[in-house]
Amino acid sequence: MYDNLKETLRIKMKGKCVAVTVPVTGIQERILALLNEEVSEKIKNSLEEEAKKMKEESLYSMILVSVRSGYSDEVIEAAEKAGAKGGSVIRGRRCGTEAMVHFLGISMQEEQDFVMIIVPKTKKRAIMESIGESCGLRTEACGMTISVPVDEVLGMEE
């Protein structure tokens, strides 16, 4: 699959794009219920093993940041300051419960920027801290940051 992507999308060319695969670490119970018990159990066991393996062996992480619309450039700048090479932005809006709105002190319906940044696992903590300082929940950006392990990466600028 990656060879085909490299050729078709010219991913090896600097600045073109980055492709990643992330492990599935959960599945909706209703989907599992549609399968027979043996298959369902195999899937559950496989997901648990894969999650454990990824945590130990993954070389990269994907940092996911949700900030108020217009703050994505600040997120990227903070990440680059700590060693990241860039990121991708998706526009959207937050959705949630009233309890979450009161807890976080944010509007769930406001427009959001979602920033995805692929980073070496060794730089993840410093980059997340830099983003948190510049664009965290207690800033005008009102950002929330998480990270997930990445299985394979293609097209990353080292």
Secondary structure, 3 states (H helix, E strand, C coil): CHHHHHHHHCCCCCCCCCEEECCCCCCCHHHHHHCCHHHHHHHHHHHHHHHHHHHHHCCEEEEEEEEECCCHHHHHHHHHHCCCCCCEEEEEECCCCHHHHHHHCCCCCCEEEEEEEEEEHHHHHHHHHHHHHHHCCCCCCCCEEEEEEECEEECCCC
